[in-house]
Amino acid sequence: MIRKSFRMSVHAGHEAEYARRHNPIWHDLEETLIAHGVRTYSIFLDPETRDLFAYAEIEDEARWEAIAQTEVCRRWWRSMRELMPANPDDSPVARELREVFHIEAPDRPEHHPQIP
């Protein structure tokens, strides 16, 4: 599994609308993400700075990059353009973040005590 994270931002006054449009996201967009190997995807908002922190676990970089070429992704970007800084192709302005630390508990039964 490949872990990815990146930062974006939302325009002032559009935080609630940004959250509303993601809850839930379009069903066909969710299906496309999953079909392209996205196993988990979360976006967090810092309400003070309006920074968005995105975290995804993906199966393959090429499949992740191919999402940008899908019709549903392009349509999603166009629909979100008014809420956040966007590039000329309507994709959100984003900066990839480099992982500097990770810890993960082993998935072994002895690490999950039974609750009586």
Residue pairs with C-beta under 8 A, 6 or more apart in sequence:
1 39
1 57
1 58
1 59
2 57
2 58
2 59
2 60
2 61
2 64
3 55
3 56
3 57
3 99
3 102
4 54
4 55
4 56
4 57
4 58
4 64
4 96
5 53
5 54
5 55
5 56
5 96
5 97
5 99
6 53
6 54
6 94
6 95
6 96
6 97
7 51
7 52
7 53
7 54
7 94
7 95
7 97
8 51
8 52
8 54
8 84
8 85
8 92
8 93
8 94
8 95
9 49
9 50
9 51
9 52
9 84
9 85
9 93
10 18
10 45
10 50
10 52
10 83
10 84
11 50
11 82
11 83
11 84
11 85
12 50
14 82
14 83
14 84
15 45
15 47
15 50
17 83
18 45
18 52
18 80
18 83
18 84
19 45
21 79
21 80
21 83
22 43
24 30
25 76
26 72
26 76
28 72
29 72
29 73
29 76
32 67
32 70
32 72
32 73
33 41
33 67
36 58
36 63
36 64
36 66
36 67
36 70
37 58
37 59
37 60
37 63
37 64
38 56
38 57
38 58
38 59
38 64
38 67
39 57
39 58
39 59
40 55
40 56
40 57
41 54
41 55
41 56
41 57
42 54
42 55
42 56
43 52
43 53
43 54
43 55
44 52
44 53
44 54
44 55
45 51
45 52
46 52
46 53
52 84
53 97
54 94
56 64
58 64
67 73
68 74
68 91
74 90
77 86
77 89
77 90
77 91
77 92
78 90
80 86
80 92
81 90
84 92
84 93
85 92
85 93
86 92
86 93
87 93
105 111
